[in-house]
Amino acid sequence: MTDTEDSEFGRNILSIFYAFLASLGVAFYFSWSYLYGTWTDIGVYTVSVVLIGFGVIGYLLYSIEE
């Protein structure tokens, strides 16, 4: 593999990781809210927003072509 292929492979892995992080935040919010019946818990909002925020920002940064 050349350096560009290694770089592209690394960027793809990171963009997949950040997409997974965003989907983990959504899944966490809905699963916690469904299990405990509280859809307006500020702690769940906080964790979900951080996961979704880092996931979306990271995905956008690593999916931009050079």
Secondary structure as UniProt FT lines:
FT   HELIX           3..36
FT   HELIX           42..63
//
